[in-house]
Amino acid sequence: MNWVIRLACVLILLCPAHGWAAASATTLFSDANALYQRGEFNAAERSYRQILDSGYDSGIVYYNLGNACFKQKKLGEAIYYWERARQELPGDDDVRENLEFGNLLVVDRIEVPPNPLAVRMVDAAVHFLTTGQESLLVLILFVAANGFFSLYLLSRSPRGALRSLATSLVLGMLAGLFACSLGWKIYERGHRLQGIITEPKVDIRSGPGPENITVVTVHEGIKVMVRGEANGWYQVGLPNGWNGWLPHDSLRIL
């Protein structure tokens, strides 16, 4: 992983604003890494989970937790945590490579036609930044656009006023573009829920209950769309368009 990202993640854990809790999380993180290096993967997993349970939402912790699960042959859990790491570190090569490798090990090969190149490019651009990063960028661009517009109003030089206005318009358009991207990400989080199957093997049924017939049997690691829930069951859609129901405890929501 890029050393800058690693340093940033560690600094977040060390941030003085968190006080003693940050020190505790940092100690847990160091201990978990040491356990992992010694091959005590189950103990390392517990320590990484403790950090997340204490309220820290860190991409590097998700990444390391995924690695610890993978070492214990928990493929579904590993893919789930690597997916969470990708949400926090969308441009990280190590996360991407681990996910690609993990998906090659998924038992079920569900063939779906790839999206057109233009759609894939737009999707990659939209998800290049995290929600937090994009929110900050929109705020900066908005403030800068208003600042240059103020200079346009106050400028006594026609040339300077024109430059300020042009800059303000460009920054405003960029702010609007990134705001649309941010809005889409927020919409996805609320209306396009996805999940990873974490049970080694699970039957997807025609309705929410074990008395319903089995539509298809799938294995851990598959990403599905979550379309609804009832009576402790999720209604899910498979990548090939098939739909069905599976128990809550067999799926982790991203």
Secondary structure, DSSP 8 states (H G I E B T S, - for coil): --HHHHHHHHHHHH-GGGHHHHHHHHHHHHHHHHHHHTT-HHHHHHHHHHHHHTT---HHHHHHHHHHHHHTT-HHHHHHHHHHHHHHSTT-HHHHHHHHHHHHT-S---------HHHHHHHHHHTSS-HHHHHHHHHHHHHHHHHHHHHHHH---HHHHHHHHHHHHHHHHHHHHHHHHHHHHHHHHHHS-EEEE-SSEEEEESSSSTTS-EEEEEETT-EEEEEEEETTEEEEE-TTS-EEEEEGGGEEE-
